[in-house]
Amino acid sequence: MTGLHRAWGRIPLPVRRLLAHELRSVASLGRWALRRPPHGVAGGELAAAYTGPQTAMMYGLLFVSLIETVALSVLIPWPGVHRVVLVLDVYGVLLVLAMHAACVTRPHVVRRDGSLRIRYGALFDLVVPAEAVASARVDRRYPQGRLVALSEDGVLDLIVGSQTTVTLELNRPLPFTRPLGSRAQARTIRFHADDPRALVAALRQPAPS
């Protein structure tokens, strides 16, 4: 066991993070297929979906991957090469499905204590304590950049389908971990929720004593 831990420790952190993300995504695929309750949502807590803007794109990628698999099976005449390509294509299709399943089964969560858990599938997970939130508002924006983008003035954008719909102003810098493991701090967080009004209303409700 110690040898396994040492071998795992020798793998670069970004690679370890990617492997962990993939394993959690595949586990989410099972949860999605079995119609299990959302991950990390307790009774009385609000689960806020965020997959709306990307669903069509995900299924489009899946369709293209399937077409590519069929086309290559016809075009490649060498059985050995065909088997390798088939395995890679099936793995790619599985990953697309697993990524979408992770997003569906791991929604944002407004907890009973007033804190907010902001997620993107298995790639991003940040808990914002209730006392750290100065204000929350519905604010639709169309920022450019990667999934997780941090500006020089501390604005963190968690972009889904090229948009964000909720803006959180914080009363203190909040540390977070990027998908590949590096650390940073945010003073403002902008993210997407399919029903931003319901999420903001839940955040504004006083936490139970």
Backbone hydrogen bonds, N-H to C=O, Kabsch-Sander energy under -0.5 kcal/mol:
donor,donor_aa,acceptor,acceptor_aa,energy
5,H,1,M,-2.3
6,R,2,T,-2.4
7,A,3,G,-2.6
8,W,4,L,-2.7
9,G,5,H,-2.3
10,R,6,R,-1.2
11,I,7,A,-0.6
11,I,8,W,-1.0
16,R,12,P,-2.3
17,R,13,L,-2.7
18,L,14,P,-2.2
19,L,15,V,-2.4
20,A,16,R,-2.3
21,H,17,R,-2.7
22,E,18,L,-2.4
23,L,19,L,-2.3
24,R,20,A,-2.4
25,S,21,H,-2.3
26,V,22,E,-2.5
27,A,23,L,-2.1
28,S,24,R,-2.0
29,L,25,S,-1.7
30,G,26,V,-1.4
31,R,27,A,-1.9
32,W,28,S,-2.7
33,A,29,L,-2.5
34,L,30,G,-2.1
35,R,32,W,-1.1
36,R,31,R,-2.5
39,H,105,T,-3.1
41,V,38,P,-1.0
42,A,40,G,-0.5
45,E,42,A,-1.7
46,L,110,V,-1.9
47,A,45,E,-0.6
48,A,46,L,-0.6
48,A,108,H,-2.7
49,A,47,A,-0.6
54,Q,51,T,-1.2
55,T,51,T,-1.4
55,T,52,G,-0.6
56,A,52,G,-0.5
58,M,54,Q,-2.6
59,Y,55,T,-2.4
60,G,56,A,-2.0
61,L,57,M,-2.5
62,L,58,M,-2.1
63,F,59,Y,-2.3
64,V,60,G,-2.5
65,S,61,L,-2.4
66,L,62,L,-2.1
67,I,63,F,-2.4
68,E,64,V,-2.5
69,T,65,S,-2.1
70,V,66,L,-2.1
71,A,67,I,-2.7
72,L,68,E,-2.7
73,S,69,T,-1.6
74,V,70,V,-1.0
74,V,71,A,-0.6
75,L,71,A,-2.2
76,I,72,L,-2.5
82,H,78,W,-2.7
83,R,79,P,-2.2
84,V,80,G,-1.8
85,V,81,V,-2.7
86,L,82,H,-2.4
87,V,83,R,-2.3
88,L,84,V,-2.2
89,D,85,V,-2.7
90,V,86,L,-2.7
91,Y,87,V,-2.3
92,G,88,L,-2.2
93,V,89,D,-2.4
94,L,90,V,-2.4
95,L,91,Y,-2.3
96,V,92,G,-2.1
97,L,93,V,-2.3
98,A,94,L,-2.7
99,M,95,L,-2.7
100,H,96,V,-2.0
101,A,97,L,-2.7
102,A,98,A,-2.5
103,C,99,M,-1.7
104,V,100,H,-2.3
105,T,101,A,-2.7
106,R,102,A,-1.1
108,H,48,A,-2.2
109,V,117,R,-2.2
110,V,46,L,-2.4
111,R,109,V,-0.7
111,R,115,S,-2.5
114,G,111,R,-1.9
116,L,128,V,-2.4
117,R,109,V,-3.1
118,I,116,L,-0.7
118,I,126,L,-3.3
120,Y,124,F,-2.1
123,L,120,Y,-1.9
124,F,120,Y,-1.3
126,L,118,I,-2.6
128,V,116,L,-3.7
128,V,126,L,-0.6
132,A,129,P,-1.4
133,V,130,A,-1.3
134,A,132,A,-0.6
134,A,169,E,-2.8
135,S,169,E,-1.7
137,R,167,T,-1.9
139,D,165,T,-2.8
141,R,164,T,-2.8
149,A,147,L,-0.6
149,A,157,D,-2.6
151,S,155,V,-2.3
154,G,151,S,-1.6
156,L,154,G,-0.7
156,L,188,T,-3.3
157,D,149,A,-3.4
157,D,155,V,-0.6
158,L,156,L,-0.5
158,L,190,R,-2.9
159,I,147,L,-2.6
159,I,157,D,-0.7
160,V,163,Q,-2.0
163,Q,160,V,-0.9
164,T,141,R,-2.1
165,T,191,F,-2.3
166,V,191,F,-2.6
167,T,137,R,-2.5
168,L,189,I,-3.3
169,E,135,S,-2.4
169,E,167,T,-0.5
170,L,168,L,-0.5
170,L,187,R,-2.3
171,N,132,A,-2.1
174,L,186,A,-2.8
176,F,184,A,-2.5
178,R,182,S,-3.1
181,G,178,R,-2.1
184,A,176,F,-2.0
186,A,174,L,-2.2
187,R,154,G,-3.0
188,T,154,G,-1.9
189,I,168,L,-2.4
190,R,156,L,-3.3
191,F,166,V,-2.1
192,H,158,L,-0.6
194,D,49,A,-3.0
199,L,195,D,-1.6
200,V,196,P,-2.7
201,A,197,R,-2.5
202,A,198,A,-2.1
203,L,199,L,-2.1
204,R,200,V,-1.8
205,Q,201,A,-0.8
205,Q,202,A,-0.6
